[in-house]
Amino acid sequence: MATVTIDSLTFTYPKRTHPVLDDLAVTFPAGKFSLLTGVSGGGKSTLLNLIAGLTPLPAPGAIRFDGHPLAEIPATKRANTVAMMFQEPSTQFTMDTVENELRFALENQRVAATDIPAAIDEALNFVGIAQLKHRILMQLSGGEQQKVALAIIVAMNSDVILLDEPFASIDPPTRLTLLQKLMTLCTQQHKTVILADHDLSGYAHWVDHLAVLDAGHLTLLSTEETQERFAAFTPDRLQLTRVTPPQDTETVCLQGTQLGLFSGERELIHPQDLAFFAGQATLITGPNGSGKSTLFRALVRLSHYQGTLTYQGQDIQKISRKSYARQVGLMFQSAMAQFLNVTLDEELTLSQKNGNRAYFTPERVTQLLDQLGLTQHRNQVIYSLSSGQQKKAQLLCMLIMAPQVLLLDEPLKGLDLASIQTTMHILTSVQRDLGLTLILISHQLSGLDGLVTHHLRLMDHRLLYEGVTE
């Protein structure tokens, strides 16, 4: 158990004129659950990295644990004091399998070899992922990787637990379960939890403190102000009111005939006939690891599948890869996996060179950059942007390419509510103007109601449209 005290913390990135954190002063109480929110790129990840000791402090005494300066805690003992889960869990994995990754973390803490197997099993059981123990990390879904990262944090048994967007790829039922487990760590093991998130759904009954980071300043909200924030994420605000079952008059653009998907020996989707309809915005939901992203990879010929897939009536295996890629595009779940250049401007130039230049004129691109809050970042190294800024840049680049069918894997990941609303407005406008077909995977439903027209649920290895009975 440890109290985290921050006093007179100012932090400015090299070559930046304005500090991302400006004279911060806040206390995160021991054994409490503190939630940190704010705009995309507002400094939340920076603050967590500083608390974790992953970024050098400008003033050695600015962050203290139970009164002891972070800078004075030996590196060999720091992991016992504080541990952090990154926004992209895959970037912190070192080993090949889940079991080996947990073992590696515990060995670095000098846990006795005889105690490690039991500690691994206890952490996996606590998070509810014992079945993933022997799985290869890079073959897990994004949500499964986030669960593994949380299990590692649990196994490390640090006094302070920092989590950066830990539920961005987690399905809603699992999100609730993991929130309850985090509360158990607070109430029963007296851990201090500091969690950064944009999606505030599900937190109302669990959080002790809500802090907002805005323009470099952090404010702890009152109980009344906290409830007002949470009210925007209540279940009634997340309803999809425009969803209808497909009609006989709709045109099929992608068709799967006895389409089946496997991961090794595991069946993901039982062979079935499946159609996607032109000009619609179709949402796909389902549990983590059920095969949604694998389906997307199959649709763009990046993954094996059983059966036949056709695009506009033609077998996709008989269409040249270059021609098909211009017609059906995939926005990856991880934005960094999509970028090919160094700066945002270079990425935009590449997309404009190969995209729909008649619609996405330089003037329109400039306007969209301004709407997304990216104008001042055009010459910035794209990998130095925040996760939310990268996601907005990734979406813009894919829209500029303007494939007739655009697959969007977790397009809202890392976005604050205002950014979601702007993104949805842009998506809706571009789809209308260009007649695009959009297919989305998203566990976050806030902001989607004005866009989504069809809803596919993946359950028990079957995909079924909402409103359709077998």
C-alpha positions in Angstrom: 0.0 0.0 0.0 1.4 3.4 -1.0 0.2 7.0 -1.4 1.5 8.7 -4.6 2.1 12.4 -4.2 2.9 14.7 -7.1 4.1 18.2 -6.3 5.1 21.0 -8.7 5.5 18.6 -11.7 6.1 20.3 -15.0 7.1 18.3 -18.1 7.9 19.5 -21.6 8.9 17.3 -24.5 12.0 18.2 -26.5 11.4 20.6 -29.3 8.0 21.6 -27.8 7.2 25.1 -26.7 4.3 24.3 -24.3 4.5 21.8 -21.4 2.3 18.8 -21.6 2.1 18.8 -17.8 2.1 22.2 -16.1 2.9 22.5 -12.3 0.8 19.5 -11.4 0.0 18.9 -7.8 -2.2 15.9 -6.8 -2.3 13.0 -4.4 -3.5 9.5 -5.3 -4.5 7.9 -1.9 -3.2 4.6 -0.8 -5.5 1.6 -1.4 -7.9 3.6 -3.5 -9.1 3.4 -7.1 -8.3 6.7 -9.0 -9.5 7.2 -12.5 -7.7 9.6 -14.9 -9.4 11.0 -18.0 -9.0 13.9 -20.4 -8.6 14.7 -24.1 -6.6 12.5 -26.5 -2.9 13.6 -26.4 -3.5 15.6 -23.1 -0.7 14.0 -21.2 -2.3 11.0 -19.4 0.2 8.4 -20.7 3.0 10.9 -20.0 1.9 11.2 -16.4 1.7 7.5 -15.9 5.1 7.0 -17.5 6.6 9.5 -15.1 5.0 7.9 -12.1 6.3 4.5 -13.3 9.8 5.9 -13.6 9.9 5.1 -17.3 10.5 8.8 -18.2 13.2 10.8 -16.4 11.8 13.3 -13.9 12.7 17.0 -14.5 12.8 17.4 -10.7 13.8 14.4 -8.6 11.4 15.1 -5.7 8.3 15.8 -7.9 6.9 12.3 -7.4 6.9 10.5 -4.0 5.7 7.2 -2.8 4.8 7.4 0.9 7.0 10.4 1.1 10.0 8.8 -0.5 11.2 10.4 -3.8 10.8 8.0 -6.8 14.4 8.9 -7.8 15.7 7.4 -4.5 14.0 4.0 -5.0 16.6 1.6 -6.4 15.9 0.3 -9.8 16.0 -3.3 -8.5 13.2 -2.5 -6.0 11.1 -0.3 -8.2 9.0 -3.1 -9.7 7.9 -4.0 -6.2 6.7 -0.5 -5.7 5.1 0.4 -9.0 4.1 -1.5 -12.2 2.5 -0.3 -15.4 0.3 -1.8 -18.1 0.8 0.0 -21.5 -1.8 1.1 -24.0 -0.5 -1.5 -26.5 0.4 -4.6 -24.4 2.3 -6.2 -27.3 4.9 -3.5 -27.0 5.9 -4.7 -23.5 6.0 -8.4 -24.2 9.4 -10.1 -24.4 8.9 -13.8 -24.5 6.9 -16.2 -26.8 4.2 -17.7 -24.7 1.9 -16.4 -21.9 3.6 -18.6 -19.3 7.1 -17.6 -20.3 6.2 -13.9 -20.2 4.9 -14.2 -16.6 7.9 -16.3 -15.6 10.2 -13.6 -17.1 8.6 -10.9 -15.1 8.8 -12.8 -11.9 12.4 -13.8 -12.5 13.3 -10.2 -12.9 11.8 -9.6 -9.4 14.0 -12.4 -8.1 11.1 -14.5 -7.0 12.3 -17.9 -5.9 12.2 -20.5 -8.8 10.1 -22.8 -6.7 7.4 -20.2 -6.1 7.1 -19.1 -9.7 4.7 -21.8 -11.1 2.2 -21.2 -8.3 2.4 -17.4 -8.7 1.8 -17.8 -12.5 -1.3 -20.0 -12.0 -2.7 -17.7 -9.3 -2.4 -14.6 -11.5 -3.9 -16.3 -14.6 -6.8 -17.7 -12.5 -7.4 -14.3 -10.9 -7.8 -12.6 -14.3 -9.8 -15.7 -15.6 -7.4 -16.7 -18.4 -5.9 -20.0 -17.3 -6.8 -21.4 -20.7 -4.3 -19.0 -22.3 -1.3 -20.2 -20.3 0.4 -22.1 -23.2 -0.7 -19.8 -26.0 1.7 -17.8 -28.2 1.4 -14.2 -27.3 1.4 -12.8 -30.8 -1.4 -15.1 -31.8 -3.8 -13.7 -29.2 -6.4 -11.1 -29.9 -5.9 -7.6 -28.7 -8.3 -8.1 -25.9 -6.6 -11.3 -24.8 -3.3 -9.6 -24.8 -4.7 -6.9 -22.5 -5.8 -9.6 -20.1 -2.4 -11.2 -20.1 -0.8 -7.8 -19.4 -3.1 -7.4 -16.5 -2.2 -10.9 -15.2 1.5 -9.9 -15.3 0.7 -6.8 -13.2 -1.2 -9.0 -10.7 1.7 -11.5 -10.5 4.3 -8.7 -9.9 2.3 -7.8 -6.7 3.5 -4.1 -6.8 2.1 -1.6 -4.3 1.0 0.8 -7.0 -0.7 -0.4 -10.2 -0.8 1.9 -13.3 -3.1 1.0 -16.2 -3.2 2.9 -19.5 -6.5 2.3 -21.4 -6.6 -1.3 -20.1 -10.1 -2.1 -21.5 -9.8 -0.5 -25.0 -10.1 -3.9 -26.7 -12.1 -5.7 -24.0 -15.8 -6.8 -24.5 -18.3 -5.2 -22.1 -19.0 -8.3 -19.9 -15.3 -9.0 -19.4 -14.7 -5.3 -18.8 -17.1 -5.4 -15.8 -15.5 -8.6 -14.5 -12.0 -7.1 -14.7 -13.2 -3.9 -13.0 -14.5 -6.0 -10.1 -11.1 -7.7 -9.9 -9.3 -4.4 -9.8 -11.5 -3.4 -6.9 -10.6 -6.6 -5.2 -6.9 -5.6 -5.5 -7.8 -2.3 -3.8 -10.1 -3.5 -1.0 -8.5 -6.8 -0.1 -4.8 -6.4 -1.1 -4.7 -2.6 -0.5 -3.2 -1.8 -3.9 -3.2 1.8 -5.1 -4.8 1.7 -8.6 -4.4 4.7 -11.0 -6.2 4.0 -14.3 -6.4 6.2 -17.4 -9.4 5.8 -19.7 -11.6 7.8 -22.1 -14.5 5.4 -22.0 -16.1 6.0 -18.6 -18.8 3.3 -18.8 -19.0 0.9 -15.9 -16.9 2.9 -13.5 -19.6 4.7 -11.5 -19.8 2.1 -8.7 -16.1 1.4 -8.4 -14.0 4.6 -8.6 -13.0 6.5 -5.5 -11.6 9.6 -7.3 -12.0 11.0 -10.9 -9.3 13.3 -12.1 -9.4 15.3 -15.4 -6.2 16.3 -17.1 -6.7 19.3 -19.4 -4.3 21.8 -20.9 -1.5 20.5 -18.6 -3.5 20.9 -15.4 -5.1 18.1 -13.4 -8.3 18.6 -11.4 -9.9 16.2 -8.9 -13.7 16.3 -9.5 -16.3 16.5 -6.8 -18.8 13.7 -6.3 -21.4 15.7 -8.2 -19.1 16.5 -11.0 -18.0 12.9 -11.2 -21.5 11.6 -11.6 -22.2 14.2 -14.4 -19.2 12.8 -16.3 -20.4 9.2 -15.8 -23.9 10.1 -16.9 -22.7 10.4 -20.5 -21.8 6.7 -20.5 -24.9 5.1 -18.9 -26.3 2.1 -20.8 -29.2 4.1 -22.3 -26.6 6.4 -24.0 -25.0 3.3 -25.7 -28.1 2.0 -27.5 -28.0 1.4 -31.2 -31.4 2.7 -32.3 -31.0 2.6 -36.1 -30.0 -1.1 -36.4 -32.3 -3.1 -38.7 -31.9 -6.6 -40.2 -30.8 -6.8 -43.8 -33.5 -6.4 -46.4 -34.0 -8.5 -49.5 -33.5 -5.4 -51.6 -30.0 -4.7 -50.4 -27.0 -5.5 -52.6 -24.5 -8.0 -51.4 -20.9 -6.8 -51.9 -18.9 -9.5 -49.9 -20.3 -13.1 -49.7 -18.9 -16.0 -47.7 -20.1 -19.5 -48.8 -19.6 -22.1 -46.0 -17.0 -19.7 -44.6 -15.1 -21.2 -41.7 -12.2 -19.9 -39.6 -9.7 -21.8 -37.4 -6.8 -20.8 -35.2 -4.6 -23.9 -35.2 -7.0 -26.6 -33.9 -9.4 -24.1 -32.4 -12.6 -23.5 -34.4 -13.4 -19.8 -34.4 -16.3 -19.6 -36.8 -18.3 -22.7 -37.8 -18.7 -22.9 -41.6 -21.7 -20.8 -42.6 -23.0 -18.6 -45.4 -22.5 -14.9 -44.6 -23.2 -11.7 -46.6 -22.1 -8.1 -46.1 -24.2 -5.4 -47.8 -23.1 -2.5 -50.0 -23.5 1.0 -48.7 -24.2 -0.1 -45.1 -22.3 0.4 -41.9 -22.2 -3.0 -40.2 -21.0 -3.4 -36.6 -19.5 -6.8 -35.5 -19.4 -7.6 -31.8 -18.5 -10.6 -29.8 -16.2 -11.9 -27.0 -12.5 -11.4 -27.0 -10.6 -14.1 -29.0 -13.8 -15.3 -30.8 -12.5 -14.6 -34.3 -13.6 -11.1 -35.3 -10.1 -9.8 -36.3 -9.3 -13.1 -37.9 -12.5 -12.7 -40.0 -11.2 -9.2 -41.1 -7.8 -10.7 -42.1 -9.6 -13.4 -44.1 -11.7 -10.7 -45.9 -8.4 -9.0 -47.1 -6.6 -12.3 -47.9 -4.2 -12.0 -44.9 -5.5 -15.2 -43.2 -6.5 -18.7 -44.3 -10.2 -19.6 -44.3 -12.4 -22.5 -45.3 -15.1 -22.1 -48.0 -15.3 -19.4 -50.6 -15.2 -15.6 -50.4 -16.5 -13.4 -53.2 -16.4 -9.7 -53.8 -19.1 -8.4 -56.2 -19.6 -12.0 -57.3 -16.0 -12.8 -58.0 -13.8 -15.2 -56.0 -11.3 -12.9 -54.2 -8.5 -15.4 -54.8 -8.9 -14.7 -58.5 -8.6 -11.0 -58.2 -5.1 -9.5 -58.3 -3.9 -8.5 -54.9 -3.2 -4.9 -55.9 -6.6 -4.5 -57.5 -8.4 -6.1 -54.5 -6.5 -4.0 -52.0 -7.8 -0.8 -53.7 -11.3 -2.1 -53.3 -11.3 -3.6 -49.9 -9.1 -2.0 -47.2 -8.3 -2.9 -43.6 -7.7 -0.4 -40.8 -5.6 -2.5 -38.3 -6.4 -2.5 -34.6 -2.9 -1.3 -33.8 -2.3 2.1 -35.5 1.5 1.7 -35.4 1.3 -1.5 -37.5 -0.3 0.5 -40.3 2.3 3.3 -40.7 5.1 3.2 -43.3 6.7 6.6 -43.0 8.2 8.8 -40.3 6.0 11.9 -40.1 2.3 12.4 -40.2 2.7 14.5 -43.3 4.6 11.8 -45.1 1.8 9.3 -44.3 -0.8 11.7 -45.6 1.2 12.3 -48.8 1.4 8.6 -49.5 -2.3 8.1 -49.0 -3.1 11.1 -51.2 -0.8 9.7 -53.9 -2.7 6.4 -54.0 -6.1 7.5 -52.9 -9.2 9.4 -54.1 -7.6 12.8 -54.9 -10.7 14.1 -56.6 -12.6 14.0 -53.3 -9.7 14.4 -50.8 -8.3 17.7 -52.1 -5.4 19.3 -50.2 -8.0 21.8 -48.9 -10.3 19.1 -47.6 -7.4 17.2 -46.0 -6.4 20.4 -44.2 -9.9 20.9 -43.0 -10.1 17.4 -41.7 -6.8 17.7 -39.9 -8.1 20.8 -38.2 -11.3 19.0 -37.1 -9.3 16.1 -35.7 -6.9 18.4 -33.9 -3.9 17.2 -35.9 -2.9 20.3 -37.8 0.1 21.2 -35.5 1.3 17.6 -35.7 1.8 17.4 -39.4 5.6 17.4 -39.2 5.8 15.4 -36.0 7.2 11.8 -35.9 4.1 9.8 -36.1 5.3 7.3 -33.5 5.6 10.1 -31.0 1.9 11.0 -31.2 -0.4 9.8 -28.4 -2.4 6.6 -29.0 -5.6 8.5 -29.7 -3.8 10.9 -32.1 -2.3 7.9 -34.0 -5.7 6.4 -34.3 -7.2 9.6 -35.8 -4.3 9.9 -38.2 -4.6 6.2 -39.2 -8.4 6.7 -39.9 -7.8 9.8 -42.0 -5.1 8.0 -44.0 -7.4 5.1 -44.7 -10.3 7.3 -45.6 -8.1 9.2 -48.1 -7.3 5.8 -49.8 -11.2 5.5 -50.1 -11.5 1.8 -50.8 -15.1 0.8 -51.7 -15.2 -1.4 -48.6 -13.4 -0.3 -45.5 -12.9 -2.7 -42.5 -12.3 -0.8 -39.3 -10.9 -2.8 -36.3 -11.5 -0.9 -33.1 -11.5 2.5 -34.7 -12.4 4.3 -31.5 -9.6 2.9 -29.4 -7.9 5.6 -27.4 -10.3 8.4 -28.4 -12.0 10.8 -25.9 -15.7 11.4 -26.3 -15.3 14.7 -28.3 -12.9 12.9 -30.7 -15.3 10.0 -31.1 -18.1 12.5 -32.1 -15.8 14.3 -34.6 -14.6 11.0 -36.0 -18.2 9.6 -36.4 -19.2 12.8 -38.1 -16.4 12.5 -40.6 -17.0 8.8 -41.2 -20.7 9.4 -41.8 -20.1 12.3 -44.2 -17.4 10.4 -46.2 -19.6 7.3 -46.4 -22.5 9.3 -47.7 -20.5 11.3 -50.2 -18.6 8.3 -51.6 -21.1 5.5 -51.1 -18.6 3.5 -49.0 -19.4 0.2 -47.3 -18.1 0.2 -43.7 -17.7 -2.9 -41.5 -16.6 -2.2 -37.9 -15.4 -4.2 -35.0 -15.9 -2.2 -31.7 -16.4 -3.0 -28.1 -17.0 0.6 -27.4 -20.5 1.6 -28.5 -20.6 5.3 -27.5 -21.0 7.5 -30.6 -21.9 4.7 -33.0 -25.6 5.1 -33.1 -25.6 7.7 -35.8 -23.5 5.5 -38.1 -24.3 1.8 -37.6 -27.2 0.3 -39.7 -26.6 -3.5 -39.3 -25.3 -5.4 -36.3 -23.6 -8.8 -36.5 -23.1 -10.7 -33.3 -20.5 -13.4 -33.0 -21.5 -16.0 -30.4 -20.9 -19.7 -30.1 -18.8 -19.8 -33.3 -21.7 -18.3 -35.4 -22.4 -14.9 -36.8 -26.0 -13.7 -36.8 -27.5 -10.4 -37.8 -29.5 -8.7 -35.0 -33.2 -9.2 -35.7 -32.7 -12.3 -37.8 -33.6 -15.7 -36.5 -32.2 -19.0 -37.8 
